[in-house]
Amino acid sequence: MTALSSIRHHPKSLTLAAFAAGALDEARSVVISTHLTLCDECRRAVRDFEAVGSASLEAIDAVPMNESALDSFWARAGRQDRATEATSRMAANDFSLDRTHPLAIHLRDGIDAIEWRQIVPGVAQHIVPAEGYRPGVLRLLKISPGMRIPMHTHGDEELTLILRGAYTDEVGDFARGDLADLDDEVLHAPLATGDEPCICLIATSAPLRFRTIVGRLMQPFIGL
Ligand SMILES: [Zn+2]
């Protein structure tokens, strides 16, 4: 069984549309493209957005829509699909990262070779190099089972993709492949569940806002 059919949480349509339009920053693009290697549904959605986008471009240029252009677009998309599915099967099994995986550019030796830095007991992080408004916009977080991240909201948007393990919060239950696409409306305190540490890939576009004293005390150490 792959993770594909078990995914319950996906990016918002607006986020996928922005990704298809190339409008996301690097950190969020890495998170979304990693989700796409696992999710047929979102891969199809992005392809549709791309098709709509290229059709709009043709309309702007007042060039009549050429059927062979659309055929060749779908032919190209089909080829990409096959290549990505080979990756997704492997990723769903153990998230080993081959050269074509979007995360492989940043984690050449894979998830098991990561040098984690403990923030507080039970929570460790690894900053992934990515361009953004400040260092640390893309990070991996490892949360031990039973550990809860203090209640917080987000200054702007946060994308969290679960790579291993699981967590539960006010939004729902998240497991491997699930993606939380959160904005500043959501107040949550994720609790790592199950037997193995929960490893998440997180892109933040603005600092988190912790609602508790413990959270605010943790913030300088986490750098979130
Ligand atoms: Zn999806």
Residues whose N, C-alpha, C, O or C-beta is under 5 A from the ligand:
A	BS01	ZN	H9 H10 P11 C39 C42
